[in-house]
Amino acid sequence: MKNSIRLVFALALTCTSATAFQATFNPLGGGQAWGMGTDGSAVAGVDSQGAFLWTVAGGYQALGATGGVGVSDDGTTLLGDMISGGQSVAGIWKNGSWTSLGGIGGSSGGSTSTAYGLSGSGNAAVGLAWVNAGQAAAFYWTPVTGMVALPQLGPNSSRASGISRDGNFVGGFDEASNGSRRAAVWDVTNYPTVTEQLILVSTSNPSGAGEVNGMSAGAQYVVGSENQAGFVWDAVGGTTNFGPLSGSSGGFDAGWASAVSDDGQVVVGGFRFFPFPFVATIWTPTGGLQDLKVYLQAAGASSVAGYELHNATSISPDGSLILGYGRDLSNNQSIWWQATIGGGGNCGIVFCDTDPNNVGDVSLSTCDCSGGSITLSLSTSFTGQFTYPLVGLGTMAVSPTGVSELCLAGSTIGRYTKDAGAISGSGTFSVDLLNAASAPGGGVPAIGGALCNGNTWRFQYWHRAGMNPSRFSKGIAGMIN
């Protein structure tokens, strides 16, 4: 998700105690990250080489063009800006190449259109396109419709700054007759039928105000900026304006909200103490608006001390994983990062347990890599059998042996074959994932990358069953950092 602060910058989960969870901070590359897939395993951004795509499976990939702002959940489609015919235009990268999304007939200077948001499927994009040199319009694009201008209530410019993951709602601004921005949400569920709502309308401000940067699934919660501060809006509770960050003296200081969890309980964004610095922020109903770096340090993420956090740009639907960018204080280089803030049970989640033939319980000793060891243990009634763990990101269930389910299909599956052994007489077996022979140093066999990257990894054990077909255990999943 990209918000309006990009133009300027170019010039907890809710917890009653900050110690109720162990937060983590992971700097993952240079540049600025603007969008990520649902589970954080795919990230889009911009660095000195232009747009980049980062995935758990493939790592960093420079894509050229001029920048990346959004990526599909599966990491195959990226939205950004490119040069076409000497003009800057919104473009889609897919299958190794860029395709211009074009414009709506006008241009301003060297720009025809600018990309801002991509749906989770990668099949719907939004942004700004020029009607003429002095007026812009919110655009909506799909492979079927091409680029079209969204209808607007105001007579001046509009912009689409974000889109819900399901692609049904678009957020941005629609200018009033006096040119002031007004936070707007468009419902495109039944396109070409489109309805627009100005959400920050009140008796004292009947024309509306502000702008939208992001929204939850189904647009139940909408976030953005208004009156130099971030806000969260919902149809039932109305608007909560966050006000200034502690330490602000007012004046030209300004804040914004970029993204919100699906339950509306965690909002991330940033605050600018004019003229500097920029500070990434987090808001929760109980904690209010806080400096995200301070929040992470209080929750145990000590490694964040060596970095400035300038902007939090995206958040996972469950509110546990945050994306953003900042600066490495050791070398003054721009970096992008992911941080986890808990999530209420995202370590040790049991899955693949509905088939009675999936015998054997699996457990993770921890999902925290800082101790240098994570033990993946099996407890089963099949004693003395040859076994080893499997790892993956997929969730599809298949039955390759005809007995029990393998629930890791849908992506590459890694096998800890070099760590294979016999299940003990008491029915136990374990592997230290961070010191495994199959992938030393916390690597992921066959898949590549590292376990300790803030993604949700899923594990099952495979084992023999005497002369009978081999079997799979139940599964365990955890967000490992």
N, C-alpha and C positions, 0 to 999 in steps of 0.2 A: 504494500500500500504506500502511495506517495502522497504527500500533502503539500500545501502551499509554502511551507517553510523551505522547500528545496530552492525556490526562487530567491529567498533571502540568503540562505547559507552559501549558495554559489557565489554571491558577492563575497500487594502480595495477594498472589491470591489472598483474599481477605483472611487475616489471622488476628486473633486477639493478642498474640505475642509474637514479636519478631524472631523469637528463637523456637517457634513451633515447627520450623522446617529448616532444612539445610539448603540455602540458595547456592547456585554455582554461576560462574562467569567464564565464558570461553571465547577469547579472541580468535577468529578463524581465517582472517585474510586482510588484505589491504583494500582501501577504497570505502565506498558507502553501500550498504545493503538496504534495499527499499521494499522487497517483498519476499514472502516465503510460502511454501505449501503448508497444508494443514498441520503436518507433524514436524515441520522444520527440516525435512530431509532434502529439500530443494530451495535454493535461495537465488534471487536476482539482484543485481546491483550494477554499480559503475566504478571503474578505476581508471588508471592512466591509459589503459589500452582500449577503453570504451566499455561496452556492456560485458558483463560476465555472468555465467551460470555456475553455481556450485551445487553439487549433489553428494550425498553420502556415498553412492556407488561409484561416481566418476571423479569426485574432487572438483578442482577448479578448471574452468574452461573459458578462455577469452573468446568472445563472439564478435568482436569488432563493433561496427555501428557507433553510436554515440552514448548510449546508456541503456540500462535495464531497470524496469520499475515493478514488474510483476511476473510471477511464474505459476504455472499450473501445478496442481497437487502432485502429479506424477513426474514433474520435472521435464517434460518433453516439449513444452511450449513456453516461450518467454515473450513478454511485451516490453517494448522499449522505443527509443527514437533512433532514426537512421537518416542518412542523406540519400535523397532520390531526385534526380533531375536538378541538382543544385539547391534543393529545398530540404529543410528539416521536416520530417514527417514521422508520424507514429508507424511502427512496424511490428510484425510478428516474426520471431525466429522459431523455426520448426524444421525437423529433418535436416539440420545442418545448414540452412540458408535463411536469409531474411526476405520478407515480403512486405512491401509498402501497403499500408492501409489507406493511403491517399488522403483526400480532403473532401470538403463540401462545396468547393467552387471558388474560395477566396484564399488570400494569403496576406501576411503582414511581415514586411521585411523579408527575411530568409526562411520564414516558417509557414508551413501549410497546416500542420496539426501537431499536437503534443500528446503523448501517452501518459495515462495516470493510473489505471487499474485494470486488473484481469480477473475473471471468474476462476473458481477452482478447477473447472474442466478445461479452461483455456479457450473456450468457444465464445466468449463474450468479452469485449474490451471497451473501455471508456476513456474519455479525455477531453481535450479542447481542440476545436477546429475553427479556422478563420472563415467568417462570412465575407468580410472585406477587410481592408487594412485597419479599420477602427472598431470592428465588432467581431466578437468570438461567440461560439455556441458550444454547448455540451454535446459531445458526440457519443454515439452508441454504435458498436460494430459487432457483427457476427458473420460467419462465412456465408450465411444466406442473405442477410440484409445488406452487407457491405457497410460502409460508413454513412450514417444518417445523423442529422441534427435532431436532438430531442426537443419536443415542443416546450415552450417556456411561457410563464405568466408575465414576466417583465419585458420592457421594450428594448433593453440594452443587451449586454453580454451575459453569457452563462458559461459554466464549466462543470464537467463531471469529474470529480476528484477520486471517486472510489466506487466499487461495485461489490455487492454481497457475494459470498463464495458460490451460492447457488445460481447467481447471475440474474436474479429476479428483481433486484432493487439497485438503484444508482443514486449516489449522493454527491452534492457539490454546492454550487451557488447559482442564483438567478438574480441579476441586478435589478434594483428598483429604478424608477424613472429618474431619480437623482444620482444614480450610479452606485449607490451603496449596495454591498453584497447582502444576500438573504439566503440563509441555509435552506436547501431544497432537497427533497427526496422524490425520485421518479420511480413509479411502479411499472416495470416493463414485462411483467409476468405473461401478459397476453398480447405482447407486441404483434401487430402495429397499434393496438390500443394502449395508450400510455396515459397515466394520471400523475400529476405533480402535486406535492404538498409542501408548503412553506411551514417549517416546523417551529421556528422561533417567533411566533406571532402572539401578541398579547394585547390587552386593552391599552397599555401604555406605549406599545410599539406595534400598531396594527399592520404596518407594512413589512414587518419581519426584519431579521438581522443575522449576521454571522455567515458561516459556511461549514459544510460537512466535509470531513476527511475520511471517515470510515464508519463501518456498521457491523453489527452481529448478523448471524444467519437470520434471514427473514426480516431484517431491519427492525427487530424489536427494540434494539438499542442503537442509537446513532450518536457519533461523537464528532467534534470539530472545534472551531474557535469562534468566539464572539466577545466583543468588548475587551480585547487584548487578553483573553483567558480561554482555557479549554472548557469544554462542557460535555455532559452526557445527557441524552434525551431519551425518554421512552413515552409511549402513548398514554400509559396509565399514570406514571409518576411525574410527568412533565420534565422540566429542565433543571439540572444541577450545574451551576456555574462554579468552576473550581477556584476562581480568584487567583491572586498572585502567589508565587512560590515564596516561602519564607526567606527573608533577606531582601526582597524587592523594595525599591524606593519609589515605584510607580513610574511616571514619566513615559518613556518609550519602551519600557520593559513589556514583554508580551509572552503569553503561553499559548499552547495548542494541544489538542488531543488527536492522536493519529489512528488508534485502533482500540477495540474493545473486545473482551471475551464474550462468548455467547450468552452467559448468564448476567452480563452487565456489571459484574463485581470487580473487574480489573480493567482500568483504562491506562494506556501508555501514550506518551507524547514527549513534549519538551517545553523548555522555557528559556527565553533569551533575556539576560541581564544586559541592557543596552550599554555600549555597543557589543560587548562581549562579557562573559562567555555564554555559550549555549549549554544547557543542562538537560539531559534526559530525565523524564519524570514518570512517576506511577501514582495513580489515584485509586483508592478503595473507599467504600462507604465508611469504614471505621477509622482508617488512617488518614483520610483526606489526601491532599496533594503533597507528594514528597519527592525529594531528590532521589532518583533511582540508584545512584551509586551509594549513597548513604544507606538506603534501604537494603541493598544487597550486602553491604558490609555488616550491617546489624544482624543479617540472617546467616552470616557465616561465610560469605564469598570473599575471603581475604585477598584473593588474587586481583580483584578489581582495583586495588589501591594504586596500581601502576598505570592507570588509564583515566582519561577524561571520557565521559559518556555524553555525547552531544544531542542525540535524538534517538528515541525509541520509535521504530517505524511500523512494527507489526507484532501481533500476538496470536498464539495458537487459540483455537476455539475454547479449550478448557482453561485458558488463562495461565498455564504453567510455563510456557516458553515465550521469551521476548526476543525480538530481533532489533538491532540498531547499529549505529556507527559512532565513532569517536576518534580519540587520538591516543597513541602509545607515548607515554611521557618519557620513555627511555630513548626514543629516537625521533620524536616529533612527527611520526608518520600517521597518516589517516588509516584507521582500521575499522572493520565491521565485526560484530560479535553476536553471540547468542547467550542468553542468561536464563536460568530456570529459577522459579520461585516456589517450588513445591507443586501442589496440585491435588493434594488430598488423596494419596494412595496410588501414585503413578509408578511405584516400584513394587514388584511382586504381584502383578495382576494375573490371575489364573484365566486361561482360555483353553479351548479345545478339550473340554471336559464333559461334553454331552454324550459321546459315544462310549458305552460301557467297556468296549474293547481297548480304550486308551487307559491302560493300567499304569500306575506309577505317578507319584506326585513330584513336582520339580519346584525348587526354591532358589532364590537369590539371597546371598548373605547381606548384600547391600547393593545400591546403585550408585554409590559414591566412589569415584576412582582415587580420591586423594589418599586413601590408606594403602594403595599399591596392590590390593588384592580384592577380587570379587569371586566368591565360590558359588558355582552352579551345581546344586546337589540333586540327586535322584534317590527316591525311596520307593521300592517296588517289591512285589511278591515274586518276581522272576529272578531268582538267585543264580549266581554262577554263569550268567549269560554275557556274551560279548556286546559291548555298548560304546557309544560315543554321542556327544551332543551335536545338534543342528542349530543353526542360527539364521534368521532372516528378517525381512521387513514386511513380507507378504502376510495376508490373513485368510487366503482362500483354502478351503478344506478339500483334500483329495485322499484317495485310498490306494496308493500304489501297490501295496502288498495284499489287498483284499481283506485285511484284518486291521482294524483301527484306522484313525485318520491322521494324516499329516496336514497340519493347519498353517503351513508357512508358504504355500504356493502363491503365485502372483508376482514374485520377484525372485532374484537369484538366491539360492540357499547355500550357506556355507557349512562345511562339515569338519568337525574337529577330529579327523581320522588319526592324526599323530598322537592324540591323547586318549585313544581307545584303550579299553581294558575290560576286565571281568567284574560284573556286579558281585559284591561281597556276599558271604553266606548269610549276613543279616539283611540283605536286600538294599545295600546302599552303594553309591558311586558318586564321585565329585570331580570337578575340574576347576582349577583357578584360571578364570578367563583372562586375566591380565598377565599371567605368566605361562600361558599355554604353549606347548610345543608347536601346535598347528598355526598359531598366529601370535608370536611373541610380542610383548610390549603393548598388549591391548588391541592388536589388529583384529581384522575380521577375515577369517579364511574364505577364499574364493571371491568374496564380495569386495574386499579392499576397504580402505579407510580405517577409521578407528572407532572402537566401541564408545570411548569417552568423549563423544561429541554432542551430547544433549538430545540424541534421538531415541525413540522407543524401539528397542530391540526385542525380538521374540525368540524363545528357545523351546526346543523339545529334545528328548532323548530318543534315539533309535536303538533297538537291541534285538538280538536273536531270541528265538523261543524254541530251542531244541530243534526237532525235525519239522516243526510247524512254521508257517510263514512268519517273518519277522514283524515286529510291532513298533508302535510309537507311544511314548508316554503322553500325559497331559502336557499342556504348555504353560510357560510363565513369561510375562512381559515386564519390561521396566525401562524407564527413561534414565539412561546411564550417562553420568557426567564425571 
